[in-house]
Structures are given as structure tokens and as C-alpha cells.
Amino acid sequence: MKKLTPVLSIALLTIIMAGCSATEAEPEPTAPSVDPATASSAGNSGNDDSVNKSARGNAIKRIGEPAGVSEATDSDNKLVNFAVQNIEVDPACTGPYPKPSENGHLVAVQIAAETGSSELFEKLYYGTDYSFGSHNWGFITPKGTTANNIATVATYSCFPENEMLPDMIGPSEKVTGKVVLDVPSPTGTLIFNDVLSDASWEWNMTSK
């Protein structure tokens, strides 16, 4: 078998690089680098003792601060990394059939997330996809009252589908999008509960 001469090798490399640059893929959504919560050795209980927790037992997070879930024995093996990038109160709805808030105020929560391997999903979540759905969220008013139902019809029709976060997120995915909630006050505390890992986080809507 003949060996390529240095000149020919350089020429081929130039052609290959030119072809790659001409067919570059569109940039993928990026999720944050995350210092994750850890799931218990049994695989179902999430916790993060390294962060401040509220009186409700939730990890306290700020806008843009990372959160997530990983194995207790391997913190680098992450099931999900995510960050709340923005919280907008009373957003201008752009969906084709928007509905008014039933509780008083719509809130758009912008999230970036990245999920781990299918093997980890099978081990920790029994193969169940991940969800940031509105049914997993809660809201506490400034007076400490828990809202009853923040997943109304209006939360599903405020924005076009391509701006919303997918209802279910499978393994090895990167996603960005909005989750819309219907709350009774423009200020208060949003809570996200991850039932399968038993982890929970909260964000004060008045702080950035």
C-alpha cells in the first residue's frame, strides 16, 4: 500500500476542513454547568446538603444558578442539569389562542436543561422521562399561603408550542423553553418538586 506524500496529505486535509465548515450544524441549546443534587444509593431520593435550604426544606436558588440530580456515589454522573434563566411576570402572550389568568397573574419561567444517559434514567427513574411540567410546581404567596392550582388552561395557551419546554424530556437531550404558571400574586416563591428523586428547589420572584 502506497503512503500519502506530505503535500498530498495537506491538500486532503484542506479539502476536508473546507467541507466541514460549509456544512456546520445549527448550534444546539446549551444547558448550564451544574453542581447537582445527589440521589441516594437506592436511586430515588435526591438531596443537596451543600446549599442553603428554606424552612420548607427546599434548596434556595437564584436566577441563573444551576441545579440538578446525580448519583450519590458518582456526582459526575448527572441525570439532569438545569437552571431557571428568567422569571417573567405577566408576559405578553403570543400563542394563537391565549386565555386570561384565572388566579391573577401568569408567570413564564425560562429553563435550560440537559439530561444524562439512558442507563442512568433506567437506574434512577426506572426508565421514566423527566418533566418540568406545571403540575410539579408550587407557589407560596408573600403571606405564606400556598396556591391551590397554578396549572390552569391559560398556562398551556400563552405561548406557541415551539417556545414552551417539552412536557417530557428523554435521556441525552438539551432543551430550552418556558413553563407557564398561573399564580395569585406578582411576588412570592416558586417551588419545583422532583418527585422521583425527592429533590426540591425554590426561587424568590423578587430577587435576581
URFENZI-V673607 format. One record per residue. N is the residue number from 1. RES is the residue in one small letter. OMEGA is omega in radians with two decimals (999 if undefined). Layout:
# URFENZI-V673607
n->N res->RES omega->OMEGA
n->N res->RES omega->OMEGA
This chain:
# URFENZI-V673607
n->1 res->m omega->-3.10
n->2 res->k omega->3.08
n->3 res->k omega->3.09
n->4 res->l omega->3.06
n->5 res->t omega->3.13
n->6 res->p omega->-3.11
n->7 res->v omega->3.14
n->8 res->l omega->3.12
n->9 res->s omega->3.14
n->10 res->i omega->3.14
n->11 res->a omega->3.12
n->12 res->l omega->3.12
n->13 res->l omega->3.13
n->14 res->t omega->3.13
n->15 res->i omega->-3.12
n->16 res->i omega->-3.14
n->17 res->m omega->3.11
n->18 res->a omega->3.13
n->19 res->g omega->3.13
n->20 res->c omega->-3.11
n->21 res->s omega->-3.13
n->22 res->a omega->-3.08
n->23 res->t omega->3.13
n->24 res->e omega->3.13
n->25 res->a omega->3.09
n->26 res->e omega->-3.12
n->27 res->p omega->-3.14
n->28 res->e omega->3.04
n->29 res->p omega->-3.12
n->30 res->t omega->3.08
n->31 res->a omega->-3.04
n->32 res->p omega->2.94
n->33 res->s omega->-2.90
n->34 res->v omega->2.92
n->35 res->d omega->-2.87
n->36 res->p omega->2.88
n->37 res->a omega->-3.10
n->38 res->t omega->3.07
n->39 res->a omega->-3.11
n->40 res->s omega->-3.14
n->41 res->s omega->3.07
n->42 res->a omega->3.04
n->43 res->g omega->-3.05
n->44 res->n omega->-3.03
n->45 res->s omega->-3.12
n->46 res->g omega->3.05
n->47 res->n omega->3.11
n->48 res->d omega->-3.06
n->49 res->d omega->-3.08
n->50 res->s omega->-3.10
n->51 res->v omega->3.07
n->52 res->n omega->3.12
n->53 res->k omega->3.12
n->54 res->s omega->3.09
n->55 res->a omega->3.12
n->56 res->r omega->3.12
n->57 res->g omega->3.14
n->58 res->n omega->3.03
n->59 res->a omega->-3.10
n->60 res->i omega->-3.11
n->61 res->k omega->3.04
n->62 res->r omega->3.10
n->63 res->i omega->3.12
n->64 res->g omega->-3.13
n->65 res->e omega->-3.07
n->66 res->p omega->3.07
n->67 res->a omega->3.12
n->68 res->g omega->-3.11
n->69 res->v omega->3.07
n->70 res->s omega->3.08
n->71 res->e omega->3.11
n->72 res->a omega->-3.08
n->73 res->t omega->-3.12
n->74 res->d omega->-3.05
n->75 res->s omega->3.11
n->76 res->d omega->-3.12
n->77 res->n omega->-2.95
n->78 res->k omega->3.04
n->79 res->l omega->3.12
n->80 res->v omega->2.97
n->81 res->n omega->3.09
n->82 res->f omega->3.02
n->83 res->a omega->2.97
n->84 res->v omega->-3.05
n->85 res->q omega->-3.12
n->86 res->n omega->3.02
n->87 res->i omega->-3.11
n->88 res->e omega->3.13
n->89 res->v omega->-3.13
n->90 res->d omega->3.13
n->91 res->p omega->3.05
n->92 res->a omega->-3.10
n->93 res->c omega->-3.11
n->94 res->t omega->3.12
n->95 res->g omega->-3.10
n->96 res->p omega->-3.11
n->97 res->y omega->-3.10
n->98 res->p omega->3.10
n->99 res->k omega->3.10
n->100 res->p omega->3.09
n->101 res->s omega->3.09
n->102 res->e omega->-3.08
n->103 res->n omega->3.12
n->104 res->g omega->-3.07
n->105 res->h omega->2.98
n->106 res->l omega->3.12
n->107 res->v omega->3.11
n->108 res->a omega->3.14
n->109 res->v omega->-3.14
n->110 res->q omega->-3.06
n->111 res->i omega->2.94
n->112 res->a omega->-3.07
n->113 res->a omega->3.08
n->114 res->e omega->-3.09
n->115 res->t omega->-3.10
n->116 res->g omega->-3.01
n->117 res->s omega->3.09
n->118 res->s omega->3.11
n->119 res->e omega->3.13
n->120 res->l omega->3.08
n->121 res->f omega->-3.13
n->122 res->e omega->-3.08
n->123 res->k omega->-3.05
n->124 res->l omega->-3.04
n->125 res->y omega->3.12
n->126 res->y omega->3.10
n->127 res->g omega->-3.13
n->128 res->t omega->3.08
n->129 res->d omega->-3.12
n->130 res->y omega->-3.12
n->131 res->s omega->2.96
n->132 res->f omega->-3.07
n->133 res->g omega->-3.06
n->134 res->s omega->3.12
n->135 res->h omega->3.12
n->136 res->n omega->-3.08
n->137 res->w omega->3.05
n->138 res->g omega->3.14
n->139 res->f omega->3.09
n->140 res->i omega->3.12
n->141 res->t omega->3.10
n->142 res->p omega->3.12
n->143 res->k omega->3.09
n->144 res->g omega->-3.14
n->145 res->t omega->3.11
n->146 res->t omega->3.12
n->147 res->a omega->-3.07
n->148 res->n omega->-3.06
n->149 res->n omega->-3.13
n->150 res->i omega->3.09
n->151 res->a omega->-3.11
n->152 res->t omega->3.12
n->153 res->v omega->-3.11
n->154 res->a omega->-3.09
n->155 res->t omega->-3.11
n->156 res->y omega->-3.05
n->157 res->s omega->-3.06
n->158 res->c omega->-3.08
n->159 res->f omega->3.04
n->160 res->p omega->-3.07
n->161 res->e omega->-3.10
n->162 res->n omega->3.07
n->163 res->e omega->-3.11
n->164 res->m omega->3.04
n->165 res->l omega->3.12
n->166 res->p omega->3.13
n->167 res->d omega->-3.12
n->168 res->m omega->-3.10
n->169 res->i omega->-3.10
n->170 res->g omega->-3.14
n->171 res->p omega->3.03
n->172 res->s omega->3.10
n->173 res->e omega->2.97
n->174 res->k omega->-3.07
n->175 res->v omega->2.96
n->176 res->t omega->3.12
n->177 res->g omega->-3.05
n->178 res->k omega->2.88
n->179 res->v omega->-3.09
n->180 res->v omega->3.14
n->181 res->l omega->-3.11
n->182 res->d omega->-2.98
n->183 res->v omega->-3.08
n->184 res->p omega->-3.08
n->185 res->s omega->3.12
n->186 res->p omega->3.05
n->187 res->t omega->-3.11
n->188 res->g omega->-3.07
n->189 res->t omega->3.04
n->190 res->l omega->-3.12
n->191 res->i omega->3.03
n->192 res->f omega->-3.14
n->193 res->n omega->3.05
n->194 res->d omega->-2.97
n->195 res->v omega->-3.04
n->196 res->l omega->3.12
n->197 res->s omega->-3.11
n->198 res->d omega->3.08
n->199 res->a omega->3.12
n->200 res->s omega->-3.10
n->201 res->w omega->3.09
n->202 res->e omega->-3.12
n->203 res->w omega->3.06
n->204 res->n omega->-3.06
n->205 res->m omega->3.13
n->206 res->t omega->-3.13
n->207 res->s omega->3.13
n->208 res->k omega->999
